[in-house]
Amino acid sequence: MDYILIYHGGRNDYSGVKDMSPALKQELVDLIEHKRNEMIHSDRETGFQSEETITRGNELNELLNCYQKLLSIPTHNKI
C-alpha cells in the first residue's frame, strides 16, 4: 500500500505515515521543518527571488521528495 504525504504549511501535520519507523519519521520531519525555517529566514532577509532563498527552496524540495519516496515503498520492502 502506498501512502501520500500531506503537509499543511506551518503545522507539523504529516499524514499517511503508518509503517515508517517513528525515529526515522521524526528525524525527517525535523530536517524538513529546519530547512523550511531556513528558507523563510532567507526570504525575509534577501527576498523570495534571491539565489539563497531559491537554493533553500530546492533543498527543501529534495527533502520532501525523499520523504515522499520513503512513504511510497510498500511495507514488505521497508527495512
N, C-alpha and C positions, 0 to 999 in steps of 0.2 A: 504494500500500500504506500502511495506517495503522500507526502504532507506538503502543504503550502505555507510559506512564511507570510504572515500578516503582520505588518508593522504599522502602528499608528503613531506618526511623528510626535515626539515629545513625551511619549509614555513607553515604559518598558513592557510592552504587551506583545509578546511573540507567541502566537497561537500555532497549533498544529505540531508542536514538538512533543511527541509522546515517548518515543523509544530512544532518543538521544540521551547519553549519559548526562546526568544533572550537572556534573562538574564541567564537562565539555560545553554544554549549553550555556552555563553561566559565564565561562571564560569567553566564549564567542560574543555573547550579549554585551559583556563588559568592554571587549575590544571595539565592537560596533558603536556602543554609546560613547566611548572615549574619542573615536575618530569623528563621530558626529559633532561632538563638542568642539573638537579642533577645527572642523570646517566652519562651524558657527562663529567661533572666535576669529578665524581668518577673515570671514565675510565682514564682520564688524570692523576689523582693523584695516583691511586692504580692499574691500569691495567684493561683490559676488563674481565679477569677471576677472579678478586678478589670477595670475598664474598659480599663486599659493592656494587660493580657495578652490580652483579647478583641480589642482593636484590632490588636495584633501578629499574633494568630492569623488574623484576617480578611485582613491584608496578606499573610501567608504563603499563604493560600488563593488569593488573587488571583495571586500569582506562580506557584504551582503550576498554576493553571488556564491562565494564559498559556503556560506551558511545554508543557502537555498539548495546547493548541490548535496550537502550532507543530509538535508531533510528528505531529499528525493531518493536516497538509497533505500531499497527495500529492507525491512527489518532483518531478514535472514542473512543479509550480506554485511550487516553492521558489525563492527568489532566490539 
